């Protein structure tokens, strides 16, 4: 029985046939663009790798169409208007290679960021339909776009579409009535207060979007497909504030009912498909759902849309579980599924599903560390669990020139990745782990239901290590003397880290647990409970304990939560909102004077205080386990230290170091 029959049926978008119903969702590729707005070699390799993996359709990250109405800094994203001949030359290589692998590709064109634009994306005051507050600095009033500027943007969209067709793209997607970007701002009364032909009723607010369609069809051809990126629900409950799943609130943006009316207007006008999602910058953790969101989180909102129109409806939103994707198509909730980060994590997702090997798909864990998180700090996009993402040719694994005996000490994320990669390259690899299970801190970290994707990643590693022939020895404490007889030619030390214990009076009490102990043995946690440490681990543990019905207080010495270590924006925002939603009492800017049998004594700006606690959970960070590389030099001169042993960080750092070291051994 084919359990993915619907995923591999062909579909038409306009007159273009797509071989299956698996698409690559559009994601901006910051760092993979030349100074003159062209696709770089890395960008081309990045998209081609997904075509090679079996997707039917690729939608690129957004390209700008001009640089006068909304002035952008150079080299941020693609822009066919900067140097059209160079753009066509680079893009043609991209489209030719994608087509060679049987996939179709659309160029996404943005009409502008509007009020959500910020440095380093744009220069000058953000634009908007009306002088509403800028998102990133509400004290700044946006500059209202003039009618002549709208006409210029419409003409630029047509020219960009003509360039796209010249370069071999199969169509374009318009960015967007989605996420609160410029076209979306025109469509919503919250942002559009105009009294001219581009404001007022729904027809007026959609006029801009329809003029773009008519221009493109007139310039690039009636047979050239045009898709609209379309957010079905905004999840805006106030300026700068989004709404959590299940929260009862009054929608200030666009709700599903209005979206159905919008969709019918777009269909009648001639749009060839709708690429649907949810969210906005206010509801950022909907537009970019972290691991805390359910898989298929858009489906309840997109399904009514799919049943209301006859043109194809594409849907994203953590669709990377094959059973969720197949069921969505089988039930008519969408006509095509769009995978974003799932294809960053594993470009071979379609081939593995078709081959009946879905268990070998490397899962996205929803952390955003490698993709959106890197882009937010001006680093090239990649993937936390797939270090080759965005640099496929440069970081491809090559067979070892001389296979050797490689010993990996430590079975956390860094050690498992190093062992996997070394064995995949042809080395004989033995992995020694002193615990009775692989996974390190991820064993405990994946206990909360909202961290189940990390459990999936751990299970993936266990299977992959077996697939590539790594000999795993558990319950084995490795020392230079104990492994000397193995005669390793290279040793990779990944012993991990241990919980940091701050010097607080009373911290050695029986009712004081580490975060790991609390997660692995929740019956030991009393009620009420105080979590010390407001980093990401402390916040997640606090929410998890509250979900179990405990009264939870969270104490952080810094002035805000998740401040010491950078947490990607959507994850940070959602966790920040989850804490009060689950009744967690947060205390920032306070220190612990002492831990008593029945609670904590605090020092803060308002003077001393006290919190009652039957249990105290420490989430105060980690410190490296001693790796002692010098002690291993008598075993082999080639010794590496990776992961938390080199400095406690996150899953991405561990995996990337394991990959980097093992690909060079």
C-alpha positions in Angstrom: 0.0 0.0 0.0 1.3 3.4 -1.0 1.0 5.6 2.1 2.0 8.7 0.2 -0.1 8.4 -2.9 -1.5 11.9 -2.9 1.9 13.5 -2.4 3.2 12.1 -5.7 0.3 13.0 -7.9 1.0 15.7 -10.5 -0.7 19.1 -10.3 -1.1 22.1 -12.6 -0.4 25.7 -11.6 -1.9 27.6 -14.5 -0.7 25.8 -17.6 2.5 24.5 -15.9 2.5 20.8 -14.8 4.3 20.0 -11.6 5.4 16.4 -11.1 4.3 16.0 -7.5 2.6 18.0 -4.7 5.7 18.6 -2.7 7.1 22.1 -2.9 9.9 24.1 -1.4 8.5 27.0 0.5 10.0 30.5 -0.1 12.6 31.5 2.4 14.9 34.5 2.1 18.5 33.5 1.4 20.4 36.3 3.0 24.1 35.8 2.5 23.7 33.9 -0.8 23.4 37.0 -3.0 26.0 39.0 -4.9 26.4 42.8 -4.4 24.6 43.4 -7.7 21.5 41.4 -6.7 22.3 38.1 -8.5 22.1 34.5 -7.3 25.5 33.3 -6.2 27.1 29.9 -6.8 26.0 28.9 -3.3 22.4 30.0 -3.9 22.3 28.0 -7.1 23.7 24.9 -5.4 21.2 25.3 -2.6 18.2 25.3 -4.8 19.5 22.6 -7.1 20.1 20.3 -4.2 16.4 20.4 -3.3 15.4 19.8 -6.9 17.8 16.8 -6.9 16.0 15.6 -3.8 12.8 15.2 -5.6 10.6 18.3 -4.9 8.1 19.2 -7.6 8.2 22.9 -7.2 10.7 25.5 -5.8 9.7 29.0 -4.8 12.7 31.1 -4.3 13.1 33.5 -1.4 11.9 37.0 -2.2 13.6 39.2 -4.8 13.3 43.0 -4.8 11.9 44.6 -8.0 13.3 48.1 -7.7 15.3 50.3 -5.4 13.7 53.7 -5.4 10.4 53.7 -3.6 11.8 51.4 -0.9 15.5 51.9 -0.8 17.3 48.8 0.2 21.0 48.2 1.1 22.8 46.2 -1.6 23.6 42.6 -1.5 20.8 41.6 1.0 18.4 39.8 -1.4 18.2 39.2 -5.2 17.1 42.2 -7.3 16.7 41.8 -11.1 16.6 45.5 -11.6 20.2 46.2 -10.4 21.9 44.6 -13.4 19.4 42.7 -15.5 21.9 40.9 -17.9 23.9 39.6 -14.9 20.8 38.6 -13.1 19.5 36.6 -16.2 22.9 34.9 -16.7 23.0 33.6 -13.1 19.3 32.9 -12.8 19.3 31.0 -16.2 22.0 28.6 -14.8 19.7 28.1 -11.8 16.6 27.4 -13.8 18.4 25.1 -16.3 19.8 23.0 -13.5 16.6 22.8 -11.6 14.7 21.8 -14.8 17.3 19.1 -15.5 16.2 17.4 -12.2 12.5 17.6 -13.2 11.4 20.3 -10.9 9.7 23.6 -11.6 10.8 26.9 -10.1 9.0 30.3 -9.4 10.8 33.5 -8.7 9.2 35.3 -5.7 8.9 39.1 -6.2 8.3 41.5 -3.4 6.4 44.7 -3.7 8.0 45.8 -0.5 8.5 45.3 3.2 6.6 48.4 4.3 6.4 49.2 8.0 8.3 46.0 8.9 11.5 47.0 7.0 14.5 47.6 9.2 18.2 47.9 9.0 20.2 46.2 7.5 17.3 45.6 5.0 16.4 49.1 4.1 17.7 52.7 4.2 15.6 55.6 5.4 12.1 55.8 6.9 9.9 52.7 6.3 7.0 53.1 3.9 3.4 52.0 4.4 -0.1 52.7 3.0 -0.6 55.3 5.7 1.6 57.0 8.3 1.2 54.2 10.8 3.8 53.3 13.4 6.9 51.5 12.1 7.1 48.0 13.6 10.6 48.0 14.9 10.4 51.6 16.2 6.8 52.6 16.9 7.9 56.2 17.6 8.7 56.5 13.9 5.7 57.2 11.6 6.0 55.5 8.2 6.0 57.5 5.0 2.7 57.0 3.1 3.3 55.6 -0.4 2.1 58.0 -3.1 -0.2 57.0 -6.1 2.7 57.6 -8.5 4.9 55.3 -6.4 2.3 52.6 -6.5 2.2 52.9 -10.3 6.0 52.7 -10.4 6.0 49.5 -8.2 3.4 48.0 -10.5 5.5 48.7 -13.6 8.6 47.3 -11.8 6.7 44.1 -11.0 5.9 43.6 -14.7 9.5 44.2 -15.7 10.8 41.8 -13.0 8.3 39.1 -14.2 9.5 39.6 -17.8 13.1 39.2 -16.6 12.0 36.1 -14.7 10.5 34.5 -17.8 13.6 35.5 -19.8 15.8 33.7 -17.2 13.7 30.5 -17.5 11.5 30.7 -14.4 8.2 28.8 -14.7 6.2 31.7 -13.1 6.4 34.2 -10.3 5.0 34.4 -6.8 3.9 37.7 -5.4 5.2 38.7 -2.0 2.7 39.3 -0.6 -0.7 39.4 1.0 1.3 37.7 3.8 3.0 38.3 7.1 2.1 42.0 7.1 4.4 43.1 4.2 3.5 46.1 2.0 0.7 44.5 -0.1 -0.7 43.0 3.1 -0.6 46.3 4.8 -2.7 47.8 1.9 -5.2 45.0 2.3 -5.9 45.5 6.1 -7.8 48.3 7.7 -5.4 48.3 10.6 -2.7 49.7 8.4 -4.6 51.2 5.5 -6.4 54.5 6.3 -6.4 55.9 2.8 -9.3 57.7 1.3 -8.2 57.3 -2.3 -8.8 54.4 -4.7 -6.3 52.3 -2.8 -8.2 52.4 0.5 -11.7 52.1 1.8 -13.6 48.8 1.1 -12.0 45.5 0.3 -12.0 46.1 -3.4 -10.0 49.3 -2.9 -7.6 47.7 -0.5 -6.9 44.9 -3.0 -6.6 47.2 -6.0 -2.8 47.3 -5.7 -2.6 43.5 -5.7 -4.9 43.2 -8.8 -3.0 45.9 -10.7 0.2 43.9 -10.1 -1.4 40.8 -11.6 -2.7 42.6 -14.7 0.6 44.2 -15.3 2.5 40.9 -15.1 0.0 39.1 -17.3 0.2 41.9 -19.8 4.0 42.1 -19.9 5.1 38.5 -19.3 2.2 36.8 -21.0 -1.2 35.5 -20.0 0.1 32.0 -19.9 2.8 32.9 -17.3 1.7 31.6 -13.9 1.3 34.2 -11.1 0.9 32.9 -7.5 0.0 35.0 -4.5 1.6 34.4 -1.1 -1.4 34.7 1.2 -1.8 34.7 5.0 -5.2 33.4 5.9 -5.1 34.7 9.5 -2.9 37.4 10.9 -3.0 36.6 14.7 -2.7 40.2 15.7 -4.3 41.1 19.0 -2.8 44.6 19.3 0.0 46.7 17.9 3.2 44.6 18.4 1.4 41.7 20.1 0.5 38.3 18.7 -1.8 35.6 19.9 -1.0 32.1 21.0 -2.7 28.9 19.7 -6.1 28.5 21.3 -6.1 32.1 22.7 -9.4 33.9 22.7 -8.8 37.3 21.2 -10.2 39.9 18.8 -8.4 39.7 15.5 -7.1 43.2 14.5 -5.6 41.9 11.2 -7.3 39.6 8.7 -9.4 36.7 9.9 -10.4 33.6 8.0 -13.8 34.9 7.0 -12.4 38.0 5.3 -9.7 35.8 3.8 -12.3 33.7 2.0 -13.7 36.9 0.4 -10.2 38.0 -0.5 -9.4 34.6 -2.1 -12.5 34.7 -4.3 -11.5 38.2 -5.6 -8.0 37.0 -6.3 -9.3 33.9 -8.1 -11.7 35.9 -10.2 -8.9 38.4 -11.1 -6.8 35.5 -12.5 -4.3 34.5 -9.9 -3.2 31.0 -10.7 -2.7 29.7 -7.1 -2.6 30.8 -3.5 0.4 29.9 -1.4 -1.3 30.0 2.0 0.0 30.4 5.6 -0.8 32.4 8.7 0.8 35.1 10.8 2.3 38.6 10.7 5.1 40.4 12.4 2.9 40.9 15.4 2.1 37.1 15.2 5.7 36.3 14.2 5.7 32.8 15.8 2.8 31.9 13.4 4.7 33.2 10.3 7.8 31.4 11.4 6.5 28.6 13.7 9.0 27.3 16.3 9.0 23.8 17.6 6.5 24.8 20.2 3.8 25.0 17.4 2.1 21.8 16.3 3.0 20.1 13.0 0.5 21.3 10.4 -0.4 24.3 12.4 -1.9 26.2 9.5 -4.3 23.5 8.4 -7.3 24.4 10.5 -7.2 27.9 8.9 -6.2 27.0 5.3 -8.7 24.1 4.9 -11.7 26.4 4.5 -9.8 28.3 1.9 -9.0 25.2 -0.1 -12.6 24.3 -0.2 -13.7 27.9 -1.2 -11.7 28.3 -4.4 -11.0 26.2 -7.5 -7.4 27.3 -8.0 -4.7 25.3 -6.2 -4.0 26.1 -2.6 -0.5 25.5 -1.3 0.1 25.2 2.4 3.2 25.4 4.6 3.4 25.4 8.4 5.6 22.6 9.8 4.4 20.1 7.2 7.6 18.1 7.4 6.0 14.9 8.9 5.0 12.8 5.9 1.9 11.5 7.5 0.7 15.0 8.2 1.4 16.1 4.7 -0.3 13.1 3.0 -3.4 13.4 5.3 -3.7 17.1 4.4 -3.9 16.3 0.7 -6.1 13.3 1.2 -8.7 15.3 3.2 -8.7 18.2 0.8 -7.2 20.7 3.3 -4.8 21.8 0.6 -3.7 20.9 -2.9 0.0 21.0 -2.4 2.3 21.0 0.7 5.2 23.4 1.0 8.2 22.4 3.1 10.6 25.1 4.3 12.9 24.2 7.1 12.1 20.5 6.6 14.0 20.7 3.2 16.8 22.6 4.8 17.3 19.8 7.3 17.0 17.0 4.6 16.9 17.9 0.9 16.2 14.2 0.2 12.8 14.3 1.9 10.7 13.5 -1.2 12.9 10.7 -2.3 13.0 9.1 1.1 9.2 9.3 1.4 8.7 7.8 -2.0 11.2 5.0 -1.3 9.3 4.1 1.9 12.2 5.2 4.1 10.6 8.2 5.9 12.4 7.1 9.1 15.6 8.2 7.5 14.5 11.8 7.1 16.6 14.1 9.2 14.0 16.1 11.2 13.9 19.9 11.6 13.7 20.6 15.3 12.1 24.0 15.0 15.0 25.9 16.7 15.6 28.5 14.0 19.2 28.7 15.0 20.7 27.9 11.6 18.2 29.6 9.4 16.3 32.6 10.6 18.5 33.1 13.6 21.7 33.4 11.5 20.0 35.8 9.1 18.9 38.0 12.0 22.6 38.5 13.0 23.7 39.0 9.4 25.2 35.6 8.8 24.5 33.4 5.8 21.4 31.1 6.2 22.0 27.4 6.9 20.5 24.8 9.1 21.3 23.7 12.7 21.0 20.0 11.9 22.4 20.1 8.4 25.7 22.1 8.3 26.0 21.7 4.5 22.8 23.7 3.9 23.5 26.8 1.9 27.1 25.7 1.1 26.3 22.3 -0.5 29.3 22.1 -2.9 31.8 23.5 -0.4 30.7 21.2 2.5 29.8 18.1 0.6 31.2 14.9 2.2 34.1 13.4 0.2 35.3 9.8 0.7 38.3 9.5 2.9 41.5 9.3 0.9 42.9 6.8 3.4 40.3 5.1 5.6 41.5 5.0 9.2 40.5 3.9 12.7 38.6 6.7 14.4 37.6 6.8 18.0 34.9 9.1 19.3 34.6 9.6 23.0 31.1 10.9 24.0 27.7 10.1 22.5 26.0 13.5 22.7 25.1 15.5 19.6 28.6 16.4 18.7 30.0 12.9 19.2 27.2 11.3 17.2 27.5 13.7 14.3 31.3 13.2 14.2 30.9 9.4 14.3 28.2 9.5 11.6 30.2 11.7 9.2 33.5 9.9 9.7 31.9 6.5 9.0 30.0 7.9 6.0 33.3 8.9 4.6 34.7 5.4 4.9 36.5 5.3 8.2 36.2 2.6 10.8 34.5 4.3 13.7 34.0 3.2 17.3 31.9 5.5 19.6 32.3 5.1 23.4 29.7 6.6 25.7 29.8 6.3 29.5 26.0 6.6 29.9 23.6 3.8 29.1 22.0 5.8 26.2 23.1 8.1 23.4 22.0 11.7 23.4 23.6 13.7 26.2 21.5 16.6 27.4 19.0 16.0 24.6 17.7 13.0 26.4 16.3 15.2 29.2 15.8 18.2 26.9 13.4 16.3 24.7 11.1 15.2 27.5 8.5 18.1 27.2 6.0 17.4 24.5 6.8 20.6 22.8 10.4 19.4 22.4 9.4 16.1 20.8 11.3 16.9 17.6 14.5 16.7 19.4 13.6 13.2 20.4 13.0 12.5 16.7 16.4 13.8 16.0 18.0 11.6 18.6 16.2 8.5 17.2 17.4 9.5 13.7 21.0 9.5 14.9 20.6 6.1 16.5 19.4 4.7 13.2 22.0 6.5 11.1 24.9 5.3 13.2 23.7 1.8 12.6 23.2 2.4 8.9 26.8 3.7 8.4 28.3 1.0 10.6 29.5 2.8 13.7 30.3 0.5 16.5 28.5 2.0 19.6 29.6 0.9 23.1 27.5 2.2 25.9 28.3 2.2 29.6 32.0 2.6 28.8 34.2 5.2 30.4 37.0 5.8 28.1 40.6 6.7 29.2 43.8 6.8 27.2 44.9 3.6 28.9 41.6 1.7 28.4 41.5 2.4 24.6 45.2 2.0 23.8 44.7 -1.5 22.5 42.2 -0.2 20.0 45.1 1.7 18.3 42.9 4.6 17.0 44.6 6.8 14.4 42.4 9.8 15.3 40.5 10.6 18.5 37.6 12.9 18.7 36.7 13.9 22.3 33.1 15.0 22.9 32.5 14.4 26.7 30.0 17.1 26.9 29.2 19.3 29.9 27.8 19.2 33.4 25.3 21.5 35.1 26.8 24.6 36.6 26.0 25.0 40.4 26.2 28.6 41.6 27.6 29.2 45.1 24.3 29.9 46.9 23.8 29.0 50.6 21.5 26.0 50.8 22.0 24.9 47.2 23.0 21.4 48.4 19.6 20.7 49.9 17.7 17.5 49.0 14.9 19.5 47.5 17.2 21.2 45.0 17.4 19.5 41.6 19.1 20.3 38.3 17.0 20.9 35.3 18.1 17.5 33.9 17.1 15.7 37.2 13.7 17.4 37.1 13.0 16.5 33.5 14.1 12.8 33.9 12.4 12.3 37.3 9.4 14.8 37.6 8.0 12.9 40.6 10.7 14.4 42.7 9.5 18.0 41.9 7.2 19.4 44.5 4.6 22.1 44.4 5.2 25.0 44.4 8.5 25.0 42.6 11.0 27.8 41.8 13.2 27.6 38.7 16.4 29.5 39.0 17.7 30.8 35.6 15.7 32.5 32.9 17.6 31.3 29.9 15.9 29.2 27.3 16.3 26.0 29.3 14.9 27.5 32.5 11.9 29.0 30.6 11.1 25.7 28.9 11.4 23.8 32.1 9.1 26.3 33.8 6.4 26.0 31.2 6.7 22.2 31.2 6.2 22.1 35.0 3.3 24.5 34.8 1.7 22.3 32.1 1.8 19.5 34.7 -0.2 21.6 37.1 2.5 22.9 39.4 2.6 26.5 40.6 5.9 27.8 39.1 8.0 30.8 39.8 11.0 31.7 37.5 13.8 33.8 38.8 16.5 35.5 36.7 19.3 37.7 37.8 19.4 39.7 34.5 16.8 42.3 33.6 15.1 40.2 31.0 14.6 36.6 30.1 16.7 34.7 27.5 19.1 37.6 27.5 22.5 36.0 28.1 22.5 33.7 25.0 20.8 34.8 21.7 17.5 33.0 21.0 16.0 33.3 17.6 13.2 35.9 17.5 10.1 33.7 16.9 11.2 31.1 19.5 11.9 33.9 22.1 8.6 35.7 21.4 6.5 32.5 21.7 8.2 31.3 24.9 7.9 34.8 26.4 4.1 34.6 25.7 3.8 31.0 26.9 5.1 31.7 30.4 2.3 34.0 31.5 -0.3 32.0 29.5 0.7 29.0 31.7 0.6 31.0 34.9 4.4 31.1 35.5 5.3 34.0 37.8 8.4 35.7 36.5 10.9 37.6 38.6 13.8 39.4 36.8 16.6 41.5 38.1 16.8 39.6 41.3 19.5 37.4 42.9 19.2 34.5 45.3 20.5 35.3 48.8 19.8 31.8 50.1 17.8 28.6 49.6 15.8 27.4 52.6 13.9 24.2 53.2 10.6 26.0 52.4 11.7 28.6 49.8 14.1 31.2 48.6 15.4 34.5 50.0 15.8 37.1 47.2 17.6 40.4 46.8 16.2 42.8 44.2 15.8 46.5 43.3 12.8 46.6 45.6 14.7 45.1 48.5 14.7 41.6 50.0 11.9 39.2 49.3 10.9 35.6 49.7 9.4 32.9 47.5 7.8 29.7 48.8 9.1 26.5 47.3 8.8 22.8 48.0 11.4 22.2 45.3 14.0 24.3 43.5 15.2 23.6 40.0 18.5 24.9 38.8 18.8 26.0 35.1 21.9 28.1 35.6 23.9 26.9 32.6 26.6 24.3 32.0 30.4 24.0 32.2 32.6 21.8 30.1 33.7 18.4 31.2 37.4 18.1 31.2 38.5 16.6 27.9 42.3 16.6 28.7 43.5 16.3 25.0 47.1 16.3 26.1 46.6 13.0 27.9 45.6 11.4 24.7 48.7 12.4 22.7 50.4 9.1 23.6 47.5 7.3 21.9 47.6 9.3 18.7 48.9 12.8 17.9 45.6 13.5 16.1 43.2 14.6 18.9 40.2 16.9 18.6 37.9 18.4 21.2 34.4 19.3 20.1 30.9 20.2 21.4 30.2 21.3 24.9 33.6 20.1 26.0 35.0 23.0 24.0 32.4 25.4 25.5 28.7 24.8 26.3 26.4 26.1 23.5 23.4 24.7 21.6 22.6 21.8 19.4 23.7 23.6 16.3 27.2 24.3 17.6 27.6 20.7 18.6 26.4 19.3 15.3 28.4 21.8 13.2 31.6 21.1 15.1 31.1 17.3 14.8 30.6 17.7 11.0 33.5 20.1 10.5 36.0 18.0 12.3 34.9 14.6 10.9 34.8 15.8 7.3 38.5 16.6 7.6 39.7 13.5 9.4 
